[in-house]
Amino acid sequence: MNREDYRKAFDELSFSADFQERTADLLQQRARELEKERTEMTFNKTKRIAVLIAACIALLAVSVSAAYMWLTPAQVAEEHNQPLLAEAFQGPDAIAINETVESGDFSITLLGLVSGKNLDVLNQDLEKDHTYSVLALRRLDGTALTNENHSLTQYTMTPLVAGCSPAAVNIWTLEAGCSGMAKDGVYYYLLDTRSIEMFADRTVYMAFYEGFVPNNSIFTVAEDGTIAFAEDFAGVQALFTLPLDPAKADRAAADAFVESTGMNGWTNERSDPEEEWDIERRETEDGEEITLRPKPEGGEALEFATEEELAAYAEAERANLQADLDRGTISRETYDKSIRDLEEALQGVRDGTLAAAILEDGGLFTTTVPTEGVRFEVTQDGVIASNDG
Amino acid sequence: MVPFGTDETIRRIVAAYSDMLLRLACTRLGSTADAEDAVQEAFLRLLTARPVFRDQEHEKAWLIRTTLQRAGDIRRRAEQRNIPLEDVAEPAAPESPGGELRAAVRALPEMYGAVIHLHYYEGYTIKEIGKLLGLPAATVGTRLARGRERLRQMLREDVV
C-alpha cells in the first residue's frame, strides 16, 4: 500500500451532493434558536442574580469574612441554556463541593457536579449516563477574566482515577465536552463527560491544570495508584478529591472501560527520545538531514541471514519439501512454488537485491534490502514490523 | 478568532472541513450516511460547546477529535444493537482494491485508524498528527508503524 493507493481508495467515496449546503442551513437555524434561547435566559438570569447580591450584602452585615460569590452550578447550567441540567444541580443527586485551591495567579474553585441521564437538552445521548462538573476560576490580583482574555483550552479540567493510568481515564477517553464562559470577572468551566460514578469505589479526582493531555511531565502515579502533580510541574494546578457515593460504583463497567481505551500503561520515568526513535543523520549540501523513525516495540531485532546460512537453510528445506511431497502432505504445485520461492530468495541474496531472515518457526522472511537505519522486528503478537517511513 | 455561530463562520467552517472530516469518519464507519451524521454532530457540538480556539490549527484539531468521538459513538451504538455495520455500509462486499483497503482500515483498532488516515490521506507528519490528536509524537509513530503492519497483514491475507 502506498499513499497514492490510499488516497484513491478514500477518494472513491461519494457523499451527498448537498451535504455542505444542508449542514450549513441546519447549523444556521440552530444558531438562531440558541441565540433566541440565550436572550430569553439572560432576562431571567438578571433578576435571579439581583436576589443573590441582596442576600450577600445581608450576610456581610454580620460577617466580614463572607466568601467570594460565585454563580452556582445550576446558574452556570442556565447560562448554557440547559434547564434540565440546572434542575439536576438543585436536585438530590447533586454534589456540592465548593473547595478552593490557589495556584499561580489563580483561585480555582470546584463548585459541584451531578451525574445522570438525559440532562443535556442540546446533546441527548439516550444510552449513556453523564457527569457534569462546574469549576470557577478567578485571578487573585482582581483582574477580570473575560471570554476575550481567557483561553478555555489553555487549561485542562479532567477527572482522573487512582489506580488507573491518567492516560486511560481523562476527558479525551471519557468523550468530554467542555464549555466556558466569563461572568462578572469569573470564568466558569462546565465539563460534560461520560459518567464517572462507575469509578466511585476508588479515589476519583478532578484535576485542573495548565496544559494539554495528561502525561508524566504533569502527573506521577504512586505504587498504590495515588495520582499527584509531578514535583517539577510548574503550571497552574489543582487536584480535588470527589466525594462520590461508592454504592454507585460499577467495577466491571469501569474495568471494561479502562480496557477499551487500550491505554492503561503508565511510567513515571520520562523516556529519552533517543530510546523511542531510530535516528539517522546524513550530511547534505545544506547541512545535516536528521531522520527519525519510530522503533517497533515488543520484539527482538530481526537478523538477516548470510548467503551461506541461507544456502544451508535452502538445502535442508528442499529435503523437507521432498519428504512432504513423498508423503503426500503437500501437492506438487505447492512443492514447485516453494522451491521457486527458495531459489528466488537465494538468487536475490546472492545478487544483493533481497535480504532474508530465518524465523524461529522455520519460515523465511524476505524483503528488499533495507536502507540504513531501517530495521525489522518480530513483535509480541508475531507480526513482523519495520520502522521505515 | 470570530466566534462560531455567525452565518459567515458557519459557511467557512463547513466548506473548509467537511470533506476532510467525512473521509476521516469513514475510517470508523462503513456507511457514508453515518459519516455524514457524525460530522454534522461534530459541527453541532461546536455550536453548542462554544469553545474558544487559539488559531485555525486548534480549531481543526478540535473538529477532528470530536468527529472521531462521534463516529466511534455511532459505531458502538450500532454494534450494541448488533447491526452489521459493514453490511449497511458497502452492501456489495468490497470487491475493488479501494473497498478492500477501506474495509481493512475500518477493521483496525480505533487508535490506529485515525493516525493511518491523517498520515496517508491528509499527508500530515508524525509531529503534526501528535498535535492534532493530542498525543506524543513517539506514540503516533508507534501507532503508525503498527497500524501499517496490520494493514499489510490484512490485505495480504485477503488477497491470498
Boltz contact constraints between the chains, C-beta under 6 A:
constraints:
  - contact:
      token1: [A, 3]
      token2: [B, 120]
      max_distance: 6.0
  - contact:
      token1: [A, 6]
      token2: [B, 120]
      max_distance: 6.0
  - contact:
      token1: [A, 6]
      token2: [B, 121]
      max_distance: 6.0
  - contact:
      token1: [A, 7]
      token2: [B, 121]
      max_distance: 6.0
  - contact:
      token1: [A, 9]
      token2: [B, 98]
      max_distance: 6.0
  - contact:
      token1: [A, 9]
      token2: [B, 101]
      max_distance: 6.0
  - contact:
      token1: [A, 9]
      token2: [B, 102]
      max_distance: 6.0
  - contact:
      token1: [A, 10]
      token2: [B, 23]
      max_distance: 6.0
  - contact:
      token1: [A, 10]
      token2: [B, 121]
      max_distance: 6.0
  - contact:
      token1: [A, 12]
      token2: [B, 98]
      max_distance: 6.0
  - contact:
      token1: [A, 13]
      token2: [B, 26]
      max_distance: 6.0
  - contact:
      token1: [A, 13]
      token2: [B, 32]
      max_distance: 6.0
  - contact:
      token1: [A, 15]
      token2: [B, 22]
      max_distance: 6.0
  - contact:
      token1: [A, 15]
      token2: [B, 32]
      max_distance: 6.0
  - contact:
      token1: [A, 19]
      token2: [B, 36]
      max_distance: 6.0
  - contact:
      token1: [A, 20]
      token2: [B, 14]
      max_distance: 6.0
  - contact:
      token1: [A, 20]
      token2: [B, 18]
      max_distance: 6.0
  - contact:
      token1: [A, 23]
      token2: [B, 14]
      max_distance: 6.0
  - contact:
      token1: [A, 23]
      token2: [B, 40]
      max_distance: 6.0
  - contact:
      token1: [A, 24]
      token2: [B, 10]
      max_distance: 6.0
  - contact:
      token1: [A, 24]
      token2: [B, 11]
      max_distance: 6.0
  - contact:
      token1: [A, 24]
      token2: [B, 14]
      max_distance: 6.0
  - contact:
      token1: [A, 27]
      token2: [B, 10]
      max_distance: 6.0
  - contact:
      token1: [A, 27]
      token2: [B, 43]
      max_distance: 6.0
  - contact:
      token1: [A, 27]
      token2: [B, 47]
      max_distance: 6.0
  - contact:
      token1: [A, 28]
      token2: [B, 7]
      max_distance: 6.0
  - contact:
      token1: [A, 28]
      token2: [B, 10]
      max_distance: 6.0
  - contact:
      token1: [A, 30]
      token2: [B, 47]
      max_distance: 6.0
  - contact:
      token1: [A, 31]
      token2: [B, 5]
      max_distance: 6.0
  - contact:
      token1: [A, 31]
      token2: [B, 47]
      max_distance: 6.0
  - contact:
      token1: [A, 122]
      token2: [B, 48]
      max_distance: 6.0
  - contact:
      token1: [A, 151]
      token2: [B, 52]
      max_distance: 6.0
  - contact:
      token1: [A, 152]
      token2: [B, 51]
      max_distance: 6.0
  - contact:
      token1: [A, 152]
      token2: [B, 52]
      max_distance: 6.0
  - contact:
      token1: [A, 175]
      token2: [B, 69]
      max_distance: 6.0
  - contact:
      token1: [A, 177]
      token2: [B, 49]
      max_distance: 6.0
  - contact:
      token1: [A, 179]
      token2: [B, 49]
      max_distance: 6.0
  - contact:
      token1: [A, 179]
      token2: [B, 50]
      max_distance: 6.0
  - contact:
      token1: [A, 212]
      token2: [B, 134]
      max_distance: 6.0
  - contact:
      token1: [A, 213]
      token2: [B, 134]
      max_distance: 6.0
  - contact:
      token1: [A, 262]
      token2: [B, 111]
      max_distance: 6.0
  - contact:
      token1: [A, 276]
      token2: [B, 138]
      max_distance: 6.0
  - contact:
      token1: [A, 294]
      token2: [B, 141]
      max_distance: 6.0
  - contact:
      token1: [A, 294]
      token2: [B, 142]
      max_distance: 6.0
  - contact:
      token1: [A, 294]
      token2: [B, 145]
      max_distance: 6.0
  - contact:
      token1: [A, 296]
      token2: [B, 145]
      max_distance: 6.0
  - contact:
      token1: [A, 297]
      token2: [B, 142]
      max_distance: 6.0
  - contact:
      token1: [A, 383]
      token2: [B, 149]
      max_distance: 6.0
  - contact:
      token1: [A, 385]
      token2: [B, 145]
      max_distance: 6.0
  - contact:
      token1: [A, 385]
      token2: [B, 149]
      max_distance: 6.0
